[in-house]
Amino acid sequence: MGREVIVTPSAPAAIGPYSQGIKANGFVFTAGQVGLDPATGQLVEGDVTDQARQALLNIKAILEAAGTSLDKVVKATVFLKDINDFKRVNAVYAEFFAKDPPARSAFQAAALPLGALVEIEVIALA
């Protein structure tokens, strides 16, 4: 069973000792993605919905680089700086997972990387 590192310029480069994604044993595991613009390396301007949308676009790019897609996601985990943003992030999330959404957990975190308001990671079928 092999392990393949996934790297794409269409998502932000890793800001530490981790990979954007790993493909192993028929699954793709993404690193947590915040709302970083891959072109600038900065958080997108706006609120939690703008950051959530960019995080999901980054995840989409990583999955596509691994040869899979959002419709193959089986589990998502959402970390929120403020759990009161859940409904707003949920509305954006529904744009990406409108039909047969994956299983999901959501948590409030004391702090997220780079001062982000939301971070999302997924596991998908390869």
C-alpha positions as CSV (number, residue, x, y, z in Angstrom):
1,M,0.0,0.0,0.0
2,G,1.6,3.2,-1.2
3,R,1.6,6.7,0.1
4,E,1.6,9.6,-2.3
5,V,2.1,13.3,-1.3
6,I,-0.3,15.6,-3.1
7,V,1.0,19.1,-4.1
8,T,-0.7,21.7,-6.2
9,P,-0.1,25.3,-6.9
10,S,-3.9,25.8,-7.0
11,A,-4.0,25.6,-3.2
12,P,-1.9,27.4,-0.7
13,A,1.6,26.0,-0.1
14,A,2.1,24.3,3.3
15,I,3.1,26.8,6.0
16,G,4.8,24.2,8.1
17,P,6.1,20.6,8.0
18,Y,3.0,19.0,6.5
19,S,1.6,18.1,3.0
20,Q,-1.4,19.7,1.3
21,G,-2.8,16.1,1.0
22,I,-1.8,12.5,1.2
23,K,-3.2,9.7,-1.0
24,A,-3.1,6.3,0.7
25,N,-5.0,3.1,0.7
26,G,-7.8,4.3,-1.5
27,F,-8.3,7.6,0.3
28,V,-7.2,11.2,0.1
29,F,-6.6,13.1,3.4
30,T,-6.3,16.8,3.2
31,A,-4.5,19.1,5.6
32,G,-6.8,21.6,7.3
33,Q,-7.4,24.5,4.9
34,V,-8.1,28.0,6.0
35,G,-9.2,30.8,3.7
36,L,-5.8,31.5,2.2
37,D,-5.6,32.8,-1.3
38,P,-3.1,30.5,-3.1
39,A,-1.9,33.5,-5.2
40,T,-1.1,35.8,-2.3
41,G,-0.6,33.5,0.6
42,Q,-2.8,35.8,2.6
43,L,-6.3,35.3,4.2
44,V,-9.0,36.4,1.8
45,E,-10.6,39.7,2.7
46,G,-14.1,39.5,4.2
47,D,-15.9,37.5,6.9
48,V,-16.1,33.9,7.9
49,T,-18.2,33.1,4.8
50,D,-15.5,34.4,2.5
51,Q,-12.9,32.4,4.4
52,A,-15.0,29.2,4.3
53,R,-15.6,29.5,0.6
54,Q,-11.8,29.9,-0.1
55,A,-11.0,27.0,2.3
56,L,-13.4,24.8,0.3
57,L,-12.0,26.0,-3.0
58,N,-8.5,25.0,-1.7
59,I,-9.8,21.6,-0.7
60,K,-11.4,21.2,-4.2
61,A,-8.0,22.0,-5.8
62,I,-6.2,19.5,-3.6
63,L,-8.7,16.7,-4.3
64,E,-8.6,17.4,-8.1
65,A,-4.8,17.2,-8.0
66,A,-5.1,13.8,-6.3
67,G,-7.5,12.7,-9.1
68,T,-10.7,12.8,-7.1
69,S,-13.4,15.4,-6.3
70,L,-15.7,16.9,-3.7
71,D,-18.4,14.4,-4.5
72,K,-16.1,11.6,-3.2
73,V,-15.7,13.2,0.2
74,V,-16.8,10.9,3.0
75,K,-15.9,12.9,6.1
76,A,-15.4,16.6,6.8
77,T,-14.2,18.3,9.9
78,V,-14.9,22.0,10.4
79,F,-13.1,24.1,13.1
80,L,-14.6,27.5,13.9
81,K,-13.1,30.3,15.9
82,D,-16.7,31.1,17.0
83,I,-19.3,28.4,17.0
84,N,-21.9,31.2,16.5
85,D,-20.7,31.3,12.9
86,F,-21.9,27.7,12.3
87,K,-25.1,28.7,10.4
88,R,-23.2,31.1,8.1
89,V,-20.4,28.5,7.4
90,N,-23.1,25.9,6.9
91,A,-24.7,27.9,4.2
92,V,-21.4,28.1,2.2
93,Y,-20.7,24.4,2.9
94,A,-24.1,23.5,1.4
95,E,-23.1,25.3,-1.9
96,F,-20.2,22.7,-2.2
97,F,-22.1,19.7,-0.9
98,A,-25.6,20.2,-2.1
99,K,-26.4,16.5,-2.7
100,D,-25.6,13.6,-0.5
101,P,-23.2,15.5,1.7
102,P,-20.5,13.7,3.6
103,A,-20.5,13.0,7.3
104,R,-19.3,16.0,9.2
105,S,-18.1,17.2,12.6
106,A,-17.8,20.9,13.7
107,F,-16.0,22.3,16.7
108,Q,-15.1,25.7,18.2
109,A,-11.4,26.0,18.5
110,A,-9.6,28.5,20.8
111,A,-7.4,29.7,17.9
112,L,-6.8,28.8,14.3
113,P,-3.6,29.2,12.2
114,L,-2.9,32.8,11.0
115,G,-5.9,34.1,12.9
116,A,-8.3,32.4,10.6
117,L,-12.0,32.2,11.4
118,V,-12.6,28.7,10.0
119,E,-10.5,25.7,9.0
120,I,-11.8,22.7,7.1
121,E,-10.2,19.2,6.4
122,V,-11.7,16.3,4.5
123,I,-11.2,12.6,3.8
124,A,-12.3,11.5,0.3
125,L,-12.3,8.4,-1.8
126,A,-9.3,8.4,-4.2
